[in-house]
C-alpha cells in the first residue's frame, strides 16, 4: 500500500470510527505528514517497506525538538501503524517504540484576587464595556472554550432553567448550570445591549453580537482580555483558555469533585481533568506555609 493512501485511510478511520475532533485530526495529519515526507526522502514509498530503523532514524532527525513534541510524534506514528496492523495485517514496525510519559506542565490560571480585579474593572454603564464584561464572565463563569463563546447561540442559553447547553469537541453536548449572578449579567446584555447592536445583516441566532452587529470572533475576545490584563499590569499570560483553567481550578478549590468538573469541562477522559489536582496540591501547600504557626519558623 502506498504511504499516502495509508495516511488517508487512517485519517478517515479516526474521523468516522473514533469521532476525533477537527483539531485532533489536524494534529495527527501534521505529525504524520512530517514522518511520511521523511520516508519519501529516503525512497520508502510503500508502507510495507517501513522498518523500525526507519522510524528511529526519523526520531533522531527531530531529536532537537522538546520532549513532549517527540512523544506526540511517537504516539502518532504508533497509532498509525497500529491501525494498519489491525485493518490490513501489515507488519507493525512501531510495536516496540517507547512513548514516555509527557512532562507535566501545570496550566496557568488567575488566582481569585486577579480574577476579581479583572471583573471589577469594566465600566458597566457603557454598553461596549458591558458587552466585553459579559464575554469575560462567560469564559470564566461557564468554563467555555473561546470558540464556544464566539459561536454561542440564543437557544444554548435556557434562562428559565438556568442552564447553558454547549456542544464541545467531538460534538459532545454538556449542560452547565448558570449561577444567578451570571444569569443576570447575560440577561442584561441580551435584553438591553444586544437589541441595540443587532441589525438587518446580523446573524439573529447568535447570542453575542458586537457593536457593529456582527459575529464576535475568537480574535476579538482574545484582544479584549489581553488589553485588560495589560491595563491592570497582571504579570501573567492569561488567555481565554486560561480562564477556562481558572474556572476548573476555582471549582476544585471550593470543593467540587473531579468527576463533576470533568462533565462541566466536557473532557472525555478523567485523566485530562486530573491535572487540576496538581494545581490544588500546590495551593494547599502554599496555604499551609502561610497559615501554620511552625511552617515559617526554624525549630530550635
C-alpha positions, 0 to 999 in steps of 0.5 A: 500500500502506498504511504499516502493512501495509508495516511488517508485511510487512517485519517478517515478511520479516526474521523468516522470510527473514533469521532476525533475532533477537527483539531485532533485530526489536524494534529495527527495529519501534521505529525504524520505528514512530517514522518511520511515526507521523511520516508519519501526522502529516503525512497520508502514509498510503500508502507510495507517497506517501513522498518523500525530503523526507519522510524528511529532514524526519523526520531533522531532527525527531530531529536532537537525538538522538546520532549513532549513534541517527540512523544506526540510524534511517537504516539502518532506514528504508533497509532498509525501503524497500529491501525494498519496492523489491525485493518490490513495485517501489515507488519507493525514496525512501531510495536516496540517504540517507547512513548514516555510519559509527557512532562507535566506542565501545570496550566496557568490560571488567575488566582481569585484576587486577579480574577476579581480585579479583572471583573471589577474593572469594566465600566458597566454603564457603557454598553461596549464595556458591558458587552466585553464584561459579559464575554469575560464572565462567560469564559470564566463563569461557564468554563467555555472554550473561546470558540464556544463563546464566539459561536454561542447561540440564543437557544444554548442559553435556557434562562428559565432553567438556568442552564447553558447547553454547549456542544464541545469537541467531538460534538459532545453536548454538556449542560452547565448550570448558570449561577444567578449572578451570571444569569443576570449579567447575560440577561442584561446584555441580551435584553438591553445591549444586544437589541441595540447592536443587532441589525438587518445583516446580523446573524439573529441566532447568535447570542453575542453580537458586537457593536457593529452587529456582527459575529464576535470572533475568537480574535476579538475576545482574545484582544479584549482580555489581553488589553485588560490584563495589560491595563491592570499590569497582571504579570501573567499570560492569561488567555481565554483558555486560561480562564477556562483553567481558572474556572476548573481550578476555582471549582476544585478549590471550593470543593467540587469533585473531579468527576463533576468538573470533568462533565462541566469541562466536557473532557472525555477522559478523567485523566485530562481533568486530573491535572487540576489536582496538581494545581490544588496540591500546590495551593494547599501547600502554599496555604499551609506555609502561610497559615501554620504557626511552625511552617515559617519558623526554624525549630530550635 
